[in-house]
Amino acid sequence: MTKTNFLHTAFVLVLNSLLISGNIFGAENPSSEEIKKVDSLNSIAFKEKRFAVAKALNDLFVAENIASTAGYQKGLATTFLYQAGIYQQIGYDQRALSVYYKSLQIFKELKDTFHIAFTNQQIASSLQSSGNTDEAIQVYTESLSIFTLLNKQEDIVNSKNSLGLVYTGLQKFDLAESNLNEALRLGKDIGYVYGEKKAYYHLGLLEFRKNNLQAAEIYFRESLAKDRGLHDRYGAALNLLQLAAISLKKEKYDSVIIAALLAYNDAAAISALNLKRDIATQLVNTYHRIGEDRSANQWEDSLVLILQNQLRDEKEYALNFIDVIRAQDTQRINAEREVNNARNIQKKQLVVITIGTSILIIVAVLAVLALVNYQRQRFFGKELKQKNEIIEKNAASLDLLNKEISHQNLLLETDNKTKNKLLSIISHDLRTPLVNTKGILNLVNQEMVPADEAKKLLQQLETQYIGTTSLLDNLLFWIKGQMNGQLDEKVKVGLYTLVKNLEEEHRLPIERKQIHFKNNIDPTLFIMIEKEMMRIVCRNLISNAIKFTNETGFVELNSSIAGNNLFITVEDNGIGMTAEAIEKVNAKVYYNTAGTSYEKGSGFGLMLCRDLIAKHGGELLVKSEPGKGSLFTIKLPYQKPV
């Protein structure tokens, strides 16, 4: 073979290897079919999220995979935006924030100013829901500046409405009123009816907070008229509920009932169970207040049915959500297979690059004999360097992908454990009291039992109601802590008053058992702490003490400060606990047993108390002997409030 033929053959081989590696490493633009598929899935999910959350989330996961593979960045950013909206809708505020920031980063890379502002507005809403009001105001203000610059007037109205609502919650009434009036004026000018009715509603809330009932009523009626025009029955129900609250403050009970019944019709038409529950509760309280117990009992039956439907829907939703997570896990496994395939391709690429390098060396040696080939040698050297850089970048990308997959696995495992705990408690400890309540109410309403027996059943129902309410509060507070992942703001709390209110809350079982309740908490003792957390802990310990104390026994609360620690004790002379039972409590195992009057419990309270106290840097100490009573001590870090 001549030198010229050899050089020609070598050049062809090198060129082929470079073309192969270029096809492997080169970035491909998304096809029109891929763009259309991602946009279609995003659009469908946006419409589905209000009535089929699990289906919408699954469609978004599919869209995310297609957009990521095709490199369709705008579609991927939109997918993340809608995913975050669903997480915020179902209460996962922390997860929503992290996904919103992913979407924001992509829109910033695309320099899409409008979507940057729009995403910031959603982030602000999520921050507001999780209690970060100062940061929410800052982000709302930044979004408002961009919308003003782009002259997006409807978005300006929405931002003003959001800022007004935040300032109302902070009791900065002047700022709230200024923003809401601007939103109302601009909404009228541009004919943005939705913005108008939101401004009227928020102004009504503002005046209600200021106790200007007449002005509040005018604003709510204006908002109601707009809702009727928009055929927005959910908004109409909200306005009617607020009008009922105003009438209740004015003690106009007929007006309360009329407004509440109208609100219930609107809520029922759209199956808004939360609204139906709130309205039914208000009707029950109003009928009891005016002495119409029969009507109150009928609405109590309705309220029980609403709660049962809520539990059923929540269970279905939880099961659907688990199915979506499983589907996502399957997609993750498929993604891992694709990663393995990519690694195999990379190995082949390395072989091709090695062969190409060998050929380049031969060409370089022969180029010494021919000055013409010198420039060709330099060209091949540059190409080889570029390919090595591409290999390094791909290796780094694969490493990041592996880390992301591991992180997603941990998140999925945590979510599954949380759902299993919730489903177990709801199905075993919450459903039974509700079913018993329905049965007792039917027996009494149908007069199937004598009057004295009916009185005992109603007393049993009231005791059961207190226990179920306590369990609901415990569950809701625990769920809030699991989802938000942060503590509420600490406020100045008077312990004596807090315990006094809890004593009144437990007045019925105290009097029934003739228990001597002693509140020896220092009336001058104040601490800086989360008020709701302290109330939940004290209520659980007081409730347990009453539950396990015999008739004519005593329950006593005391407080003391030693060094930098505050000690609160709850002591009783009840049936006490065995060493085995104390060991279960200390090990955070569900411990459940019947009280001295056969009161039932969930076993969830003591575990929640221990977790809440630990989050605040304290501990729960237990001393007890069977037959001699129990002593529970709350130990917390103490700093005198300013």
N, C-alpha and C positions, 0 to 999 in steps of 0.2 A: 504494500500500500504506500502511495506517495505521500509526502508531507502535506500537500494541499488537500488530498482526499481525507487524510487523517484529521486535519484541522476542521474540515467541513463536517465530518461525522461527529467530532467532539462538540462542535458548536450546536449541532442539531440536538444532541443528547442533553446538553446543558439547558438549551431553550425549552425543551419539553419538560424538564424537571422544574424549571421556574414557573412554567404555565400551570403545572399540576399544583405546586405549592401556592401559587396565586389564587387558584380556585378554592383551595382549602382554607387559606387564611383571609382572603379578601372579604370585606363587609358587603353583604347583599342587601339591596333595598327591598322593602316589603312589596309584595305583589298587590295588585288592585283587589284580588279575591281575598287576601289576608286582611287588608284594610277594611273591606266591606264586612267581613265576618266579625272582626273585633268591634267595629262601630255598631253593628246590628245587635250583638250580645250586650253591649253596654246600654243601648237604647231599651232593649227588652227588660234588662235587670232594673233600670231606673223606674219603669212602669210597674214592675212586679213587687218592688220592695215594700209597698204599703199593705199588700195582702198575701204575699208568698215570699217571706224573707229567706227561707232556706233555698228555694228555687233560684231567687235572685242572686244569692251569694254563690251558689254553684256555677251559674252562668258567668259571673265575674271571675271566678277562678279559671274557667276555661279561657275566657278572653285574655286574662293575664298571661297564661302559658303561650297562647298564640302570638300576642304582641311582643313578649320577651324573645321568643324564638325568631320572629320576623324582623325584630329591631324597629317596630312601629312605636316610637316614643310617645307621640301625642295620645294614641289610643291607650297605651299603658298608663300614662298619667291620669287619663279620664277614668280608667278602671280602678286605680287606687282611690281616686276621689269618691267614686260611688261605693266602694268597699267601706271606706271610712265613714260615709254617711249611714250605712247600715249598722256598723258597730256602735255609732253614737245613738242611733234610733233604739237599739236594744239595751243600752246602758253601759257598754264597754268603752268608757270615755278614754282611758289610757291607751287602749289598743287603737281607738279611732284617731287619737292625736299622732301616734307613731306613723300610721298609714297616710294621714293627711300630709305629714312632713315629707314622705316619699313622693307624693304627687306634686307638692310644692317644688321640690328640688328639680324634678324633670321639667316642669313648666318654666323654671328659672333658666335651665339649660337651653330651652327652646325660645327663651325671651318672649314668652306669651304674656304680655302685661295684664290683659284682662283676666285671664285664668289665674294668674298669680294673685291678683286682688280678690277674686272670687274664692279661691282656696283659703286665703288668709281669713276671709269672713267666716268660713266654716270652722277653721281652727279656733277663731275667737269664740264662736258658739260653743264648741267643745270645752274650751278653757272655762267659759262661764258656767257650764253645767257641772264641772268638777270643782268649782269654787275659786278658781284663780281669776278673780274679777279684775285686779289691776292689770295683769297681762292681757286679759281679754279686751279691756278698754284700749290699750295701746295698739293691739292688732286691728280692732275695729276702726280706729282712727286712721291707721296706715291704709287700710282698704278704702276708706271713705275718700282719702286724698287721691288715690288712683282713679276711683270711679268719677270723681269730680273732674280730674284731668281729661279723662276719656269721654266725659259728658254722658255717662250711663245713668240716666235720671232715675229709672226704677230701682237700680241697685243703690243709688244714693238714698232713696226713701227707705229701703230695707235696712241700710246701715244706721240711719238716724233712729229708726224704730228700735233696733237692737241696742244702741247706746242708751236711748231713753229708758228701756227696760232695766238695763244694768244699773244705771244711776238711781232708778226707783228702789231697787233692792238695797242699794247702799244708803238710802235716805238722803241723797243729794238732790232734793226736789227741784231746785232752781235749774240745774243742768238737765235733769230729766225732762222738765216742762219745756225748756228751750228746744231740745232735740226733737221731742214729739210734736210740738207745734210746727216746726220746720218740715217734718215728715208729712204732716197733715196738709200744710199749705202746698208743698210741691206735688203731693199725690193728687190733689184737686186740680192743680194747674195742668198736669199732663194726662189727667183722666185715668190714673192708676188706682182703680177701685180697691184692689186687694191691699195696697199700701195705706189707703184712706181708712179702711175698716180696722186694720191693725193699729193705726195711730189712735183712733177713737177708743179701741179696747184698752190700749196701754195707758191712755190718759185717764180712763175710768179707774184702772188699778191704782194710778198715782193719787187721784182724788180720794179713793177709798182708804189708801194708806194714811192720807192726811185727815181722814174722818170728815171730809166734805161730801156728805152722802148725797145731797141734792145734785151737785155738779157731777159726781160719779154716775148717778142714775141717768143723767142726760147723755153722757158720753157712751154708756153701755147701750142705751136705746138707739143712738146713732149707729153704733157698730152693728147692732142687731138688724137694723134696716138694711145695711149694706150686705150682711150675710144672707138675708132673705133674697136680695136681688141677685146674689152670686150663687144661690141654691147651696150654700155652704152650711149644712145642718150641724156639723161639728162645731163650727164657730158660733152658730146660733145657740146651741146648747150651752156653750161656755158663757155667753152673754146672759142668758136667762138664769143660769146658776148664780152669777154675780148679782143680778137684780133680786133674786130670792134672798141672797145674803144681806143686801141692803134693807129689804123689807123686814127681815128678821131683827136687824139692829133697831129698826123703828117699831118693832113689836106689832107689825101689821101681818098677822098670821094668815089671813085669807089670801093676801097678795103673795106671801111666801109659797103657799100651796099651789096657787094658780101658776106662778112662774116655774116652780119645780116640776109640775106635771107637764107643762109645755116643753121644758128642757128634756124631760125623760122621753117624750115622744120623739124628739129629734135624735137623741142619743140611741134610742132603740132602733130607729130607721136605718142607722149606719152601723149597728152592732158595736158601739163604743162602750165596752164593758166597764172601763175605768170611770167614765162619766156616769153611766147608769148606777154604779156602786155609790159614788159621791152623792148623786141626787137622791137615791133611795135612803141613804143614811140621813140626809137632811129632812126628808119627809117623815121618817120614823121619829126623829127628835122633835120635829114641830108638832106632830100629832100627840106625842106624849105630853108636850108642854101645854097643849090646850085641852088635855084630858080625853081625847078621842082614842082610847086604847085599842078599840077594835080595828080601826083603820091603821093604827101603828103596827098591830100584830100582822095585818095583811101585808104591809110593806116589809115587815121583818122577814116574812116568808119569801117575798120577792128578793130581798137582799141575800138570803141564804142561797137561793137559786142562782143569783148573779155570781156569788163567790164560787159556787160549784162549777159554773161554766168557765170562770176565769182559771180555776185549777185545771180543768180539762184542757182548755186551750193552751195553757202554759206547758202542760205535760206533752201535748202533741208537738208544740213548738220545740221543746227540748229534744224530743226524739228526732224530729226533722233536722234539727241543727247538728245532732250527733251523726246522722247519715251524711250530711254535707261534709263534716270533718273527715269521716271515713273516705268519702270520695276524694277529698283533697289529699289524704294520705296515699291513696292509690295513684293519684297524679304525681305525688312526690316520688313514689317508687319508679314510675315510668321515667321521671326526670333523671333519677339516678342511673337508670339503664342508658339513657341518652348520654349522660356524662361518661359512662364507661365506654360507650361507642366512640365518643370524642377522643378519649385517651388512646384507644386502639388506632384511631386515625392519626393521632399525633405521633405514635410510634412509627407508623408507615411514613409519615412526613420526615421523621428524623433519618430514616433509611434513604429516602429520596435525596435529602439534603446532603447526606454523607457521600452518596454516589456522585452528586453534582460537584461537591467539593473536590473529590478525587480527580474528576475530569478537569476542573479548573486548574488544579496543580499541574496536570500534564500540559494543558494549554499554556500555562505560565512558563514552563521549561522550554517549550517549543518557541514561545514568543521571543526568547533571547536570540534565536537564530533569525527571526524576522521582525524588524523594527515596526513593521506595519501592524503587528498584533499587540503592540504595547498598550495602545488605547483600549483595545478589547479586554486586556487583563484588568485594567483599572475598573472598567465597567462591571465585570463579573465580581470583583472584590467588593464594590459598593452594594451590589445586589445581595451578596451573601450576608453582609452586615445587617441589612434591613430585615432579612428573613430571621436572623438570630434574635433581633429585637422583637419581632412579632411572636416568636416562640416564647420568649420571656414574658411578654404581656399575656399570652394565652394561659401560661402556667399560673400566673398570678390570679387571673380571672377564675380559673378552676378552683384554686385554693379558697378564694372568697365565696364561691358557690357552695363548697363543702361546709364552710363555717355557717352560712345562712341556712342550709338544710338542717344542720345540727341544732341551730337555734329554734327553727320552726318545730322540730320534734319535741323539744323541751316545752314550748308553748302549748302544743297539742296535748301533751301528757298532763300538764297542769290544768288545762280546760276540762279534760275528760274527768279528772279526779273531782274537780269542783262540781261538775254536773251530776256525777254519781251521788255525791253527798246531798245535794239539793233534792234530787229525785227521791232518795231514800227517806229524808225527813218529811217531805211534802206528802208522799204516798202513805206513810205509816202513821205519822203523828198529827197531821193537820186534817186529813180527810175524815178520820173517825169521829172527832168532835162535831164536825159539820153535819155528818149523817145523823148522829145522836140528837143534835139540835133540831133538825127537821122532824125527827120522829116524835120528840117531846112536844114540839109546837103543834103538830097534827093532833096528838092525843088531847091536848088541852083545848084547842080550838073546836074540835068536834065533840067536846064534853063527854069523852069516853071514860073519864076517871072522876071520882068524887072530888069535892072542893078541897078538902084537907090534903088529899093525895096530890091534886093539881098544884097546890101551894108548895109542897115538898119538891115536886118535879121542877117547878119554876125556880126554886132556890138552887136546886142542883144545876139547872141550866145557867143561872147567873154565875155560879162557881166555875162551871165549865167554860163560860164566856171569858172570865178573867184569865183562866189558864191559856185558852186559845189566843187571846189578845197578847198575852205575854210571849207566847211562842212566836207569833207573827212579828212582834217587835224585835225579838232576838234574831229571827231569820233575816228580816229586812236589814237590820244593822250589820249583821255578819256579811250578807251579800254585798252591801254597800262597801264595806271594808275590802272584800275580795276584788271587786270590780274597779274601785277607784284607786286602790293601792296607796292611799295617803290618809293622813289624819285631818280632822276638821280643825277649825280655828279654836284656840283656847280662850275661854272667857272667865270672868270672875264669878264664882259660884258660892253661895251660902249653903253650907252642908246641912245646917239645922232645918232651914226652910225646905230644902230638897227632901229630907227624910220625913218632915211633917206632911208634905204632899203625898208621899208614898204611903204613909200611915192612913191617910184618908182614902187612898185608892184601895187599900186592903181592909177597909172598915168592916165590910160584910163578914169575911172569914174570921176576923178578930173577935167581933161580937158573937158570932155563932159559937166559937170555941171558948168564949169568955177568957180570952188571953189577956194578961197584963202586959201592955206594950209600953216600954219606957224609952223615950227619946232623950238621952243624956248628952247629945252632941252640943258642944259649946256654941251658943247662939252668935258669938262674935267671930267664929272661925270662918274665914273665906280662903278659897284656893283658886289658882289659875289652872283650869283643866277643861277638856271637852265636856260640856254639860250633859249631852245625850249619853256619852259613854259612862259618866258617873251615875246617871239615873238608871241605865240598864243594869250595871253591876249591883248597885244597892237594892234595886227592886228584886233581882233574882235571889240575892242572899236573904232579904226580908221574907219573900214568898216561901223560900225553902224552910226558913225557921218556923213560920206559921204552920206550914204543911206538916212538919215532923214534930210539932209540939202538941201534947195532950191537952184536953180541956182544963181550964183554970191554970194553965202553965204561964210562963213569962217569956217575953222576948225583949232583949235590952241592947241598945246601941250606945257606944261610947267612943270618944275621940281623944287623942293625945298627940303631942309633938315631942319627938326625941331627936336632938341634933338636927340633921337635915332631912328627917323622915317624918311623914304623917302616918299615924296608925288609926284605923277605923275598925272597931270590932262589932260583930253581930253575934250575940250569945243567946242561947235558949236552954231550957231544961227538958228538952224533948227526948226522943227515943235514942238519939246518938247514932254513931256509925262504927262499924267494925274496922279493924286495921286493914282488912282486904278492900273494903269500900273506899277508904282514904287513899290507899295505894292506886286504885283505879282513877280517882279524881286527879291525883298528882301526875298520873301517866297520860292524862288527856284522853281517857277512854270514856265512852258514853256510860253513865251510871244512872239507872232509873229504877225507882221503887215507889210503891204507893205510900201516901201519907197516913197519919193517924186516923183520919176520917175517910180513908180510901181515896184521897185526892190523887189524880194521875198527873204525870209530867212527861216531858220528852227526853230528859237526860241531856239536853243540849245546853241548858243555862249555865251550869258550873264550868263546862268547857269554854263557853263564850266568855265568861267572867275572867277566867285565867288568861285567855288570849288577849283580852282588852287591857287588863292590868299590866301584862308583860310588855305590850306595845308602848306603854307609858313609863317603862323603866321600873316597874314595881313587881310585887309578887303577892300571891294569895296563900296565906298560912292556915292550916286546918288542924284543930285539936278536938278530939271527940272520944267518948267512951260509950258503949252500948248501955242504955238506961240512965245515963247521967247528963245527956245533952251534948251540944256542940258549940265550939267557939271558932268563928271564921274571922281572920284578921286581914284587912287590906293594908298593905305597906306600900306607900308611894313617896317619891322624892318631893320635898316641900320647900317652896320659896314664898315668902310672905308677899301677897299682891301689893302693888304700889297704890 
